[in-house]
């Protein structure tokens, strides 16, 4: 990294990365505190999945408005304002006395952090050259991995000296701090705001959804990313306990290993794509290879293989991050002024499917009889098989679309 780029990294990348650490921590923390929530509120698998996925529902619902806000008001003002909503949701979650209030708090958190990653990517598009986007976005995703790591063993250790309510109070205070940092530290780019009429913005959003190039990649990326998030954010923990037979501490350690592998994967794919591009290998090919390996890992889970859970979930973390390259790929296929709308259009699909996947995974598991506090392994196998089938369809669609595009004159 050049000396000239370092101030931009400190003032642009790092503030948004800090916010994304919190966003990912919120997303995955329920995988660790799930036993506490189930014990306190007597939640069924479907209820636990619905409660946790409320984050994804509001996150997804706000993505299209978010794209318009990012292109009109810029990432600094948009993300700082939204983080205040996330802090309010964390405080409500901490004070909840019933499952409905928990779900409302979780929904507010999802809405409030819905702009963290997209704001960072939009800022990268504005401030860094196009050839650096895969690497810079990779560092943003790496920050998310830090949040995932924090949501494993560190949270489990915190629960030994306090409870989940205090954890969320602390998260709320950190979220307020992130809003202040972004508002005061991030500079305003000369082209951060869009002065085109709102009607033209909406037409630009419609153009995104009408393009074949968007859908060729969106279906595969949506199903792969969303299933990855749904499983890492909740169901990996119960699988380690009920299928692999691990204790709570051992399960947290395995979740930590997966989170570390995820962090490494974000850096691996972003920097690998940047390096291979100099040798004529496209980011699309790199992403397709990683996604294919990720489908193979899920096939093992669907077949019920649990002989080496640490290796299995480490591979899950590394290969599950390959689809993060899609944001850099799509950003280069549309004008920079539309970048916010393009990446949030994709994110709306991703988080809508993540909501359905996290809830649906629990609904499938619930169809098998469960003993006290434990879910049936056959339920996990069926759930993995169902969502793998959807991903295979999206992956096949993507490859056929690219083949047809390469044959076009």
C-alpha positions in Angstrom: 0.0 0.0 0.0 1.4 3.4 -1.0 2.0 6.2 1.5 -0.6 8.3 -0.3 -3.3 5.7 0.2 -2.7 5.3 4.0 -4.7 8.4 5.1 -7.7 7.2 3.0 -7.5 3.8 4.6 -7.5 5.4 8.1 -10.3 7.9 7.4 -12.5 5.9 4.9 -11.9 2.2 5.2 -11.4 1.8 9.0 -14.4 3.7 10.3 -16.8 1.7 8.0 -14.9 -1.5 8.8 -15.4 -0.9 12.6 -19.2 -0.6 12.0 -19.2 -3.7 9.9 -17.4 -5.6 12.8 -20.5 -4.8 14.9 -22.9 -5.7 12.1 -21.4 -9.2 11.7 -21.2 -9.6 15.5 -25.0 -8.9 15.8 -25.6 -11.2 12.9 -23.9 -14.2 14.4 -24.1 -13.8 18.2 -27.3 -15.8 18.5 -25.4 -18.9 17.5 -23.7 -18.7 21.0 -26.5 -17.2 23.1 -29.2 -19.5 21.6 -29.3 -21.9 24.6 -29.8 -19.0 26.9 -32.7 -17.6 24.8 -34.3 -21.0 24.5 -34.1 -21.6 28.2 -35.4 -18.2 29.2 -38.2 -17.9 26.6 -39.0 -21.6 25.9 -38.5 -21.2 22.1 -39.1 -24.0 19.6 -36.6 -24.4 16.7 -38.9 -22.5 14.3 -39.4 -19.7 16.9 -35.7 -19.5 17.4 -35.1 -19.3 13.7 -37.8 -16.7 13.2 -36.6 -14.6 16.0 -33.0 -14.6 14.8 -33.9 -14.1 11.2 -35.9 -10.9 12.1 -32.5 -9.3 11.6 -32.4 -10.5 8.0 -36.0 -9.5 7.3 -35.6 -5.8 8.1 -32.1 -5.8 6.7 -33.4 -7.0 3.4 -36.5 -4.8 3.3 -34.3 -1.7 3.6 -31.8 -2.5 0.9 -33.6 -0.8 -2.0 -34.3 2.4 -0.1 -30.7 2.2 1.2 -29.3 2.2 -2.4 -31.2 5.3 -3.2 -30.0 7.0 0.1 -26.4 6.0 -0.6 -26.4 7.4 -4.1 -28.3 10.6 -3.0 -26.8 11.4 0.4 -23.5 9.5 0.4 -22.2 6.7 2.7 -21.1 8.9 5.6 -24.4 10.5 6.4 -26.5 7.4 5.6 -24.6 5.0 7.8 -24.1 7.3 10.7 -27.9 7.9 10.9 -28.8 4.2 10.6 -26.4 3.1 13.3 -28.5 5.1 15.8 -31.4 2.8 15.0 -29.2 -0.3 15.6 -28.1 1.1 19.0 -31.8 1.5 19.9 -32.5 -2.1 18.9 -29.6 -3.4 21.0 -30.9 -1.6 24.1 -34.4 -2.9 23.5 -33.1 -6.5 23.0 -31.2 -6.2 26.2 -34.3 -5.1 28.1 -36.8 -7.6 26.5 -39.2 -9.5 28.7 -40.8 -11.7 26.1 -40.0 -13.2 22.7 -42.0 -10.5 20.8 -39.9 -7.7 22.2 -36.7 -9.7 21.4 -37.9 -10.0 17.8 -38.6 -6.3 17.6 -35.2 -5.4 19.0 -33.6 -7.8 16.6 -35.5 -6.3 13.7 -34.4 -2.8 14.7 -30.8 -4.0 14.8 -31.1 -5.5 11.3 -32.5 -2.2 10.0 -29.8 -0.2 11.7 -26.8 -2.2 10.5 -28.3 -2.7 7.0 -26.0 0.0 5.6 -22.7 -1.0 7.2 -21.2 -3.1 4.4 -22.9 -1.3 1.5 -21.8 2.1 2.8 -18.2 0.8 3.0 -18.3 -0.7 -0.5 -19.9 2.5 -1.8 -17.1 4.5 -0.1 -14.5 2.2 -1.7 -16.0 2.8 -5.1 -15.8 6.6 -4.5 -12.3 6.8 -3.0 -10.2 3.9 -4.5 -9.3 2.9 -8.1 -11.3 0.2 -9.7 -8.4 -2.3 -9.8 -8.1 -2.1 -6.0 -11.8 -2.8 -5.3 -11.6 -6.6 -4.8 -8.7 -6.1 -2.3 -10.4 -3.2 -0.5 -13.7 -4.9 -0.3 -11.8 -8.0 0.9 -10.6 -5.9 3.9 -14.2 -4.9 4.6 -15.3 -8.5 4.6 -12.3 -9.3 6.8 -13.7 -6.8 9.3 -16.9 -8.8 9.3 -14.8 -11.9 10.1 -13.5 -10.1 13.2 -17.1 -9.6 14.3 -17.8 -13.2 13.7 -14.8 -14.2 15.8 -15.9 -11.9 18.6 -19.3 -13.5 18.6 -17.8 -17.0 19.4 -15.4 -17.7 22.3 -15.2 -14.1 23.5 -19.0 -13.9 23.9 -19.0 -17.3 25.5 -16.4 -16.2 28.0 -18.3 -13.0 28.7 -21.4 -15.1 29.4 -19.5 -16.8 32.2 -19.1 -13.5 34.1 -22.3 -11.7 33.0 -25.4 -12.5 30.9 -26.6 -11.8 27.4 -28.4 -8.7 28.4 -25.2 -6.9 29.5 -23.6 -8.1 26.3 -26.2 -6.3 24.3 -26.0 -3.2 26.4 -22.3 -3.0 25.6 -23.0 -3.6 21.9 -25.5 -0.8 21.9 -22.9 1.6 23.4 -20.2 0.5 20.8 -22.8 1.1 18.0 -23.3 4.7 19.2 -19.6 5.2 19.2 -19.4 3.9 15.6 -22.0 6.4 14.5 -20.0 9.2 16.0 -16.7 8.1 14.4 -18.2 7.8 10.9 -19.9 11.2 11.2 -16.8 13.0 12.4 -13.9 11.2 10.8 -15.0 10.1 7.3 -14.5 12.9 4.7 -17.3 13.9 2.3 -16.4 13.0 -1.3 -17.1 15.6 -4.0 -19.3 13.0 -5.9 -20.7 11.2 -2.9 -24.2 12.7 -3.4 -26.4 12.4 -6.4 -28.5 15.3 -7.6 -30.4 13.4 -10.3 -34.2 13.5 -9.7 -35.8 10.8 -7.6 -37.8 9.5 -10.5 -34.5 9.1 -12.5 -33.0 7.2 -9.5 -36.0 4.8 -9.5 -35.6 4.3 -13.3 -31.9 3.5 -12.7 -32.9 0.9 -10.1 -35.3 -0.6 -12.6 -32.5 -0.9 -15.2 -30.5 -2.9 -12.7 -33.2 -5.5 -12.3 -33.9 -5.7 -16.1 -30.3 -6.6 -17.0 -29.5 -10.2 -17.8 -26.0 -9.6 -16.5 -27.4 -8.9 -13.1 -29.6 -12.0 -12.9 -26.9 -14.4 -14.3 -24.9 -13.8 -11.2 -27.5 -12.7 -8.7 -29.3 -16.0 -8.3 -26.2 -18.0 -7.5 -24.7 -15.4 -5.2 -28.0 -14.8 -3.4 -28.6 -18.5 -2.6 -25.0 -19.2 -1.6 -24.3 -16.1 0.5 -27.7 -16.3 2.2 -27.4 -20.0 3.2 -23.9 -19.3 4.4 -25.1 -16.5 6.6 -28.1 -18.4 7.9 -26.1 -21.4 9.0 -23.1 -19.4 10.4 -25.4 -17.0 12.2 -27.4 -19.7 14.0 -27.5 -23.3 13.0 -23.8 -24.2 13.0 -23.9 -24.1 16.8 -26.8 -26.5 17.3 -25.3 -28.8 14.6 -22.0 -29.0 16.6 -23.9 -29.8 19.7 -26.6 -32.2 18.4 -24.9 -33.9 15.4 -21.2 -33.8 16.4 -22.0 -34.3 20.1 -19.8 -31.5 21.3 -20.1 -29.6 24.6 -21.0 -26.0 24.7 -17.4 -24.8 25.2 -16.2 -27.2 22.5 -18.9 -26.0 20.1 -17.8 -22.3 20.8 -14.2 -23.3 20.0 -15.3 -24.8 16.7 -17.3 -21.7 15.9 -14.2 -19.7 16.6 -12.2 -21.8 14.1 -14.9 -21.3 11.5 -14.9 -17.6 12.1 -11.1 -17.4 11.8 -11.3 -19.4 8.6 -13.9 -16.9 7.3 -11.6 -14.0 8.1 -8.8 -15.7 6.2 -11.2 -16.5 3.3 -12.3 -12.9 2.8 -8.7 -11.8 2.5 -7.8 -14.8 0.4 -10.4 -14.4 -2.3 -10.2 -10.6 -2.6 -6.4 -10.6 -2.9 -6.3 -13.8 -5.0 -8.7 -12.2 -7.5 -6.6 -9.0 -7.6 -3.4 -11.0 -8.3 -4.9 -13.4 -10.9 -6.5 -10.5 -12.7 -3.0 -9.3 -13.6 -2.5 -12.7 -15.3 -5.8 -12.6 -17.3 -7.9 -14.7 -14.9 -11.3 -13.0 -14.2 -12.8 -12.5 -10.7 -15.8 -14.3 -12.0 -13.8 -17.5 -12.6 -12.2 -17.3 -9.2 -15.6 -16.8 -7.5 -17.1 -19.7 -9.4 -14.3 -22.1 -8.3 -14.7 -21.1 -4.7 -18.5 -21.4 -4.8 -18.2 -24.9 -6.3 -16.0 -26.0 -3.4 -18.5 -24.5 -0.9 -21.3 -26.6 -2.5 -19.1 -29.7 -2.0 -18.7 -28.9 1.7 -22.4 -28.6 2.1 -22.9 -32.0 0.3 -20.9 -33.6 3.1 -23.1 -32.0 5.7 -26.3 -33.1 3.8 -24.9 -36.7 3.8 -24.5 -36.5 7.6 -20.7 -36.7 7.7 -19.5 -35.5 11.1 -16.1 -37.3 11.5 -13.9 -34.2 11.5 -16.1 -31.3 12.5 -13.2 -28.8 12.9 -12.0 -29.5 9.3 -15.5 -29.5 7.9 -16.4 -26.1 9.4 -13.1 -24.6 8.7 -13.6 -25.4 5.0 -17.1 -24.1 5.3 -15.7 -20.7 6.5 -13.0 -20.5 3.8 -15.0 -21.5 0.8 -18.2 -19.8 1.9 -16.6 -16.4 1.5 -15.8 -16.8 -2.2 -19.1 -15.3 -3.2 -18.1 -12.0 -1.6 -16.3 -11.2 -4.9 -19.7 -10.5 -6.5 -19.9 -7.0 -5.1 -16.7 -5.9 -6.9 -17.7 -7.8 -10.1 -21.1 -6.1 -10.2 -19.7 -2.7 -9.3 -17.5 -2.8 -12.4 -20.4 -3.7 -14.7 -22.5 -0.6 -13.9 -21.7 3.2 -13.7 -20.2 4.4 -10.4 -23.2 6.7 -9.9 -25.4 3.6 -9.7 -23.1 1.6 -7.4 -25.2 2.0 -4.4 -28.3 0.8 -6.2 -26.5 -2.2 -7.8 -25.0 -3.6 -4.6 -28.1 -3.0 -2.5 -30.3 -4.6 -5.1 -28.2 -7.7 -4.8 -28.2 -7.4 -1.0 -32.0 -7.1 -0.9 -32.2 -10.6 -2.5 -29.4 -12.0 -0.3 -30.9 -11.0 3.0 -34.5 -11.9 2.0 -33.3 -15.4 1.2 -31.2 -15.4 4.4 -34.4 -14.6 6.4 -36.3 -17.5 4.7 -33.3 -19.8 5.0 -32.7 -19.2 8.7 -36.4 -19.6 9.5 -36.9 -22.5 7.1 -33.9 -24.4 8.4 -35.5 -24.5 11.8 -38.9 -25.4 10.4 -37.4 -28.4 8.6 -35.6 -29.5 11.7 -38.8 -29.3 13.7 -40.4 -32.0 11.6 -38.2 -34.6 13.3 -38.8 -35.6 17.0 -36.4 -33.9 19.4 -35.3 -34.8 22.9 -35.1 -32.2 25.7 -32.8 -29.4 24.5 -31.5 -31.4 21.4 -32.6 -31.6 17.8 -32.7 -34.7 15.7 -29.6 -35.2 13.3 -31.9 -36.3 10.5 -33.6 -32.9 10.6 -30.2 -31.2 10.0 -29.4 -33.5 7.1 -32.8 -32.8 5.4 -32.4 -29.1 5.9 -28.9 -29.0 4.4 -30.1 -31.1 1.5 -33.0 -28.8 0.7 -31.0 -25.6 0.7 -28.1 -27.2 -1.2 -30.5 -28.1 -4.0 -31.5 -24.5 -4.4 -27.9 -23.4 -4.5 -27.0 -25.9 -7.1 -29.8 -24.6 -9.3 -28.5 -21.0 -8.9 -24.9 -22.1 -9.6 -25.9 -24.0 -12.7 -27.9 -20.9 -13.9 -24.9 -18.7 -13.5 -22.6 -21.0 -15.5 -25.1 -21.3 -18.3 -25.5 -17.5 -18.4 -21.8 -16.9 -18.6 -21.5 -19.6 -21.4 -24.3 -17.9 -23.4 -22.7 -14.5 -22.9 -19.3 -15.8 -24.1 -21.0 -17.1 -27.3 -22.8 -13.8 -28.0 -21.2 -11.6 -30.7 
